[in-house]
């Protein structure tokens, strides 16, 4: 018998090179939160029968931070969704959020979130092409002042 299992990560601190401003070319601290649901054995007897979170946590903390700079958090969210759906074919839906710590003195963190199903995400990938979730090699240089940057 199978049941729905959920992996939940709340505010895991990671460091990613992401953002449109010059001071965001280097990795900056972000929080990642994620909820992913999959159907797996209701009474697993081995890790192979489980919805295993360890590969996801390893990728978030050791692999993803070494990828090239990407201007948009939206691209990073799509990369994360692609990874989660790719880790286990049983994953049915994913909600993910990325939050910058240094965006505003008025908020603890500011970021974006997205929720999607496997079917919706695969349709998006087919429409947009696989290039959408690949890291961007050359960062964009914006000359304008950051809207919500913290200044001394």
C-alpha positions in Angstrom: 0.0 0.0 0.0 1.2 3.5 -0.9 0.6 6.9 0.8 1.6 10.5 0.3 4.8 11.5 2.0 6.0 15.1 2.2 9.6 16.5 2.5 9.6 19.8 4.2 12.6 22.2 4.5 12.2 25.4 6.4 14.7 28.3 6.0 17.8 26.3 5.2 20.6 28.8 4.8 22.5 28.4 1.6 24.8 30.8 -0.4 24.1 31.4 -4.1 25.4 33.9 -6.6 22.1 35.4 -7.7 20.8 39.0 -8.3 20.8 41.8 -10.8 23.2 44.1 -8.9 27.0 44.2 -9.0 27.3 43.4 -5.3 25.3 40.2 -6.0 27.8 38.6 -8.3 29.4 36.7 -5.4 27.4 34.1 -3.4 25.0 35.7 -0.9 23.1 34.1 2.0 19.6 33.0 1.1 17.0 30.9 2.9 15.4 28.1 0.9 12.1 26.6 2.0 10.5 23.7 0.2 7.6 21.3 0.5 7.5 18.4 -1.9 5.0 15.5 -2.0 5.4 12.1 -3.4 3.6 8.7 -3.3 5.7 6.0 -1.7 5.3 2.9 0.4 3.1 3.4 3.5 5.3 0.9 5.4 8.8 1.2 3.9 11.4 -1.4 4.9 14.4 0.2 3.3 15.6 3.7 2.2 14.9 2.7 -1.4 11.2 2.6 -0.7 11.3 6.0 1.0 11.0 9.5 -0.3 14.6 10.4 0.5 15.5 14.0 1.4 19.3 13.5 1.8 20.1 13.9 -2.0 18.1 17.1 -2.0 19.9 18.5 1.1 23.3 17.6 -0.3 22.5 19.3 -3.7 21.2 22.5 -1.9 24.3 22.9 0.3 27.2 21.4 -1.8 26.3 21.5 -5.5 24.0 24.4 -6.2 26.2 27.0 -4.5 29.0 26.2 -6.9 26.9 27.0 -10.0 27.5 30.2 -12.0 25.9 33.5 -11.2 22.2 33.8 -12.2 20.5 37.2 -12.3 16.9 36.1 -11.3 15.6 34.3 -8.3 12.9 33.0 -10.7 15.5 31.1 -12.6 16.9 29.7 -9.4 13.4 28.6 -8.3 13.0 26.8 -11.7 16.4 25.1 -11.3 15.3 23.9 -7.8 11.9 22.6 -9.1 13.7 20.8 -12.0 16.1 19.2 -9.5 13.3 18.0 -7.1 11.2 16.6 -9.9 14.3 14.9 -11.4 15.4 13.3 -8.1 12.4 11.1 -7.8 9.8 10.3 -10.4 7.2 9.8 -7.7 7.2 13.6 -6.8 3.8 15.0 -7.7 4.0 18.6 -6.6 6.5 21.1 -5.1 6.3 24.4 -3.4 9.5 26.3 -3.1 10.7 29.7 -1.8 14.0 31.6 -1.9 14.5 34.6 0.3 17.3 37.2 0.5 18.3 38.3 4.0 19.8 41.6 3.0 17.0 43.2 1.0 15.2 45.4 3.6 15.6 46.7 7.1 11.8 46.4 7.4 11.6 42.7 6.8 13.5 39.6 8.0 13.7 38.4 4.4 12.3 39.2 1.0 11.9 36.6 -1.8 9.7 34.7 -4.1 7.8 31.4 -4.0 6.3 29.1 -6.5 4.1 26.1 -6.4 3.7 23.7 -9.3 2.8 20.1 -10.2 4.9 17.8 -12.2 2.5 18.0 -15.1 2.5 21.9 -15.1 6.3 22.0 -14.8 6.9 19.5 -17.6 4.6 21.5 -19.8 6.5 24.7 -19.0 9.8 23.0 -19.8 8.4 21.8 -23.2 7.1 25.3 -24.0 10.1 27.3 -22.8 12.8 24.8 -23.6 15.4 23.3 -21.3 17.6 26.4 -21.5 15.2 28.1 -19.0 16.5 26.1 -16.0 20.2 26.1 -17.0 22.5 28.5 -15.1 23.3 31.7 -17.0 27.1 32.1 -17.7 27.4 35.9 -18.0 25.8 38.1 -15.4 23.8 41.2 -16.3 25.2 44.5 -15.1 22.5 46.9 -14.0 23.6 50.5 -13.6 20.6 51.7 -11.6 20.5 51.9 -7.8 19.1 48.9 -6.0 15.5 49.6 -4.9 15.6 47.8 -1.6 19.3 47.6 -0.7 20.4 48.2 2.8 22.7 51.2 3.1 24.5 52.3 6.2 
